[in-house]
Amino acid sequence: MIETDDMRKEALSIVLLAFLVVIAVYVWSLNLLTQERVFGFLISAELIVFAMLTYTYYKQTFDELNKTLLLMACLAVIDLLIFSTVVLG
């Protein structure tokens, strides 16, 4: 049970890290003179994902994680990505 629990926690951490890398590369390619609002939305999303990653490492097991908190953070990140897409287009 502990091995499965650790594997779920590591899988979540890998997904969050991959998302951080993708957003960081995209932010790096932005033109900050004309796309500062998109930059703001993406940096906000990246900070929320970083907080989620820190939270997952803070808890000892996957069962200790507050699933509602993680779900609300994911919804906030999705909203920020949608806003950045709307502002970009």
Phi, psi and omega in degrees: 000320182292323180296318178294321179296316178294323180294321178294320179293318178293323178296317177298318179296321179294319178297317179295319178295319178297319178297319178299318180294317181297314180294320180297319178294319180293318178297322180297330183271358181285152171269106187289342180286328183248346185236044183290331178290320176297318177302316180298315178297318183289323177293323176298316178297320181293323178292323177295317179295322177296321177295322177295319179296317177297320179297319180293325177283337180289322181277148184283320183231166180292328180290337179283345181290139176278105185295327179294320179296316178294321178295316179296322177294320177297319178295322177295319179294318178298318177299316180296322177293322176295316178299319180293326177292319179295317180293323180292321184276000000 
